[in-house]
Amino acid sequence: MKKLILVLTVLTGLAFAIPARAQWGYQFSGLEYNWLMRNSSMLHDTYVQLEGEASFHPIWVNLTPGLELDFSSGQLTRYFLQEQINIPGDSHSAVVARLNHTEYKDWDVGVNAVNLYFTQRFKNLDWALGAAYISTNVGYHRDPLRFEEDLYQVRMLYSVAYDRTFNKNRSRFKIGAEDFTDFENYGYDQLGPFVELGWQVTDRTYLMAKGDFRIVGVGTATPHLERETYLLGMEWKNLPKKPKAATDK
């Protein structure tokens, strides 16, 4: 945990030590709304996720809070706060630090995770690689900043996907595998293939459908499908308005 905190501190120090041409200022960057359904031997609930992105500097300070509610029971289940540092001079790359909190109210258990990873997005390839420090806190399900020294894990984070756009870049097909999302961290032995379909309705609005499948027991037991997640989402970007075309007087 101390090493992760040290890395985050160094990155923050570099953010303010290195000058940048862009000016500081607040801008609401976008909003994402997701409806999803998780199915397993224990889960058959529907959830609502909401993310909002705000930028105080286009390179150094880009914050994203996220909130998830169990729509079936009306309970809060997950939330996070994320900071993204975009690599200067490279529009494809970024370093992401995120604090995640998960609540299991019925068991009075909370799970907190510090995620730190490097990500790149190209025309046909998205990938990310990093590490997570995850603490399970028995008896403290509401505390997002508690990290028990006895019940913790350090896990590798990975995500890789083939991304293809067509129909004049309005439609998207994406297939890959990952062991984490913005809201969740998965286990060591879980392989997570996923498929995503998207449609760029307007320059600001993007609709998507995603299927995520958790396969466990790969290499350690009999592989089997543990959980299915189906998601419908909408992303809205706060792009600047296009200037009106000049008209002849």
N, C-alpha and C positions, 0 to 999 in steps of 0.2 A: 504494500500500500504506500509506504514512504517513497519508493522509487517512482511510482506513478504520479504522486503529488509533486515530486521534484521535477519530473518531466513537464508537467502542466505549468509549474512555476517558471521554468526556463522558457517555454513557448510563449507564455504571457509576457515575460520580460523582453523577449525578442520583438514581440508585437509592438511594444511601445518604444523600443530602442532604435529600430530601423525606420527611417523616414519613408513616407509614401507620398506620392503626388496627390492622391485623391483626398478630399476634404472630409472631416468628421461631420456627422449629422445623422438625424434619425430618418429612417424610411421603412414603412411597412412593406415587406417584400412579397408576401403571399400567404395563402391559406390552403390547408388540405383537410378534407373531410372523408372519412372512411366508415363504411358499414361492413362488418365481418362476422363470420360464423365459424366457431371452432367445434369440431366433432372428434371425440375420442371415447374411451371406455368410461371416463369420468366427466367429460365436458360436452355439453350440447346447448351452449348458450350463444346469444348474439351480442355483439359489442359495437360501440360507437367510439371512433377515434377522431380527435381534432388536434391539428398542429397549426401554429402560426409562426411565420418567420419575420424577424425584424433585423434590419441592418443599421448599425451605428458607424460602420466603416466598411466599404466594399471588400476589403482584404482582411482586416484584423478582427473585427467584432461583428459576427453574424450569429444572432441568438435565435434558437427555436425551442419554445416550450411545447410539450405534447401532453394530452390528457386522454385517458381511456375509461369509459364507463361500461359496466356490464348491463346491457339494455334489458336482459331477462330479469335481473334482480334489482336493478336500480342502484347498484353499489359501485363505488370507485374501486378500480382494480390496478391501474398503472398510471404513472406520469413520469416525465423526464424534463431535463433542461440541457440543451445542447449548444455548444460553441463551435463554430467552423471557421478555420483560418484558411483562406484561399491563398495558394502559392503565388507570389508576385510574378507576373510575366508568363504564367501558365494557367490558362483558363480551364484546363481539364483536371487539375490536381488540387487536393485540399487535405488538411489535417483536421480531424474531428475529435472533440472531447465531449463526452456525454455522461451525465449522472442520471441513472434510472432507478426508479422505486416501484416495487410490486407489493401489493397487499393481499394477504389471505386472512380475511377477517374472521372466518369461522374457526380457524386454527390459531389465531393470534400470532401469525408469523409474517414477518416482512423480509423482503429480499432487496438489497441495494447493490448496485453495480456501477463501477467507474469504467467507462469504455474509452479507449484511445486507439485510433487507427488512421491509416493513410488510405486515401481513395482517389481513383482516377476514372474518368469517364471519357471514352473516345466515341467515334462514330458507330462502331460495331462491337465494342467491348467495354464493360464496366467491371471493375474489380476493387476490392478493399482487403487490407491486411493489418492486423493489430493485435491488441491484448485487452483483456477485461479482468478486473479484480471484483469478485462477487462475494458478498457476505450475507449469510442467512441469520436473521435475528429473531429468536424465539421469545415471544412475550412483548415484542416491540413492533407491531405490524404497521404503526402509523409514523414511525421515525425515519425520515428519508436520509438522515446523515449519520446513522449508527452503523458502525462496522465492527462486528464481533471478531476478535482475534482467533477464537477457537473454531468457528464455523465459516471458513472462507475458502475460495478457490481462485486460482489464476488460470484463465483459459485463453486460447488463441482465438482470434476473430478472423473469419474469412468470408468473402463473398466474391463470386465470379459469375458473369452472365454474358451471353451473346445477345446483342441488341440490334435489331434490324428494323429500319423504317422504310415505308413504301407509300404509294399513293401520294406523291409529292410531299413526303415527310409528314403526312397527316395521320397515318396509321402506323402502329408499332407492334412488333412481336419480340418478346424477350423470354429467354429460357436460361436457367442457371441453377446454382446451388449456393446456400448460405447457412451459417449457423447463428445468425443474429438479424434482428430488424431494429428499427428505431425504438420499438417498445419492448422487445424481448431478447433475452440471451438463452441459447439452447445448450444442451449437454454435450459432453465429449463424444459420445457414441451416436449422436443423432446426425444423420445425413438429411439435408433439407433441399431437395429439388423443388423448383417452382417454375411456373409458366405465367406470363403476363401479356395481356392484350390491351392496347391503348388507342385512343382516338383524340387527336388534337382538334377539338371542335372550333375554337377560335385561337387567336394568338395568345390569349390569356387563360383559356379554359381547356383542361385536359381531363378526359374520362378514362378510367382503367378498370380492368377486371383481372384478378390474380388468384391462382390456386397454389397453395403451399402444402407440402406433404412431408411429414416427419417420419423418417425410416430409422428404426433403432436396431441394435444387434449386429451391425455390420462389423465383421471381424472378431466379434466376441461371443456371439450366440446366433440363433436363427433370425435372420433379418425379417422384420415385419413392420407394417404400417401402423404407427402409434397414434398419429393425429392428422386430421385434415383441416385446413383453414381456407375458407373462400372469402374473398374481399372484393367489394365494389367501392371505388373511390373517385373523388373529384379534386383536382388541383386548380387553384386560381392564382395567377401571377399578377402582381401590381405593376404592369408595364407602363411606361410613359405614353401618354396619348400621342397619336400620330398627328403631325401638323396638317391643317386643312389645305387642300390643294388650292393654289391661287387661281382666281377666276378673272376673266377679262372684263374690264369695265365697259 
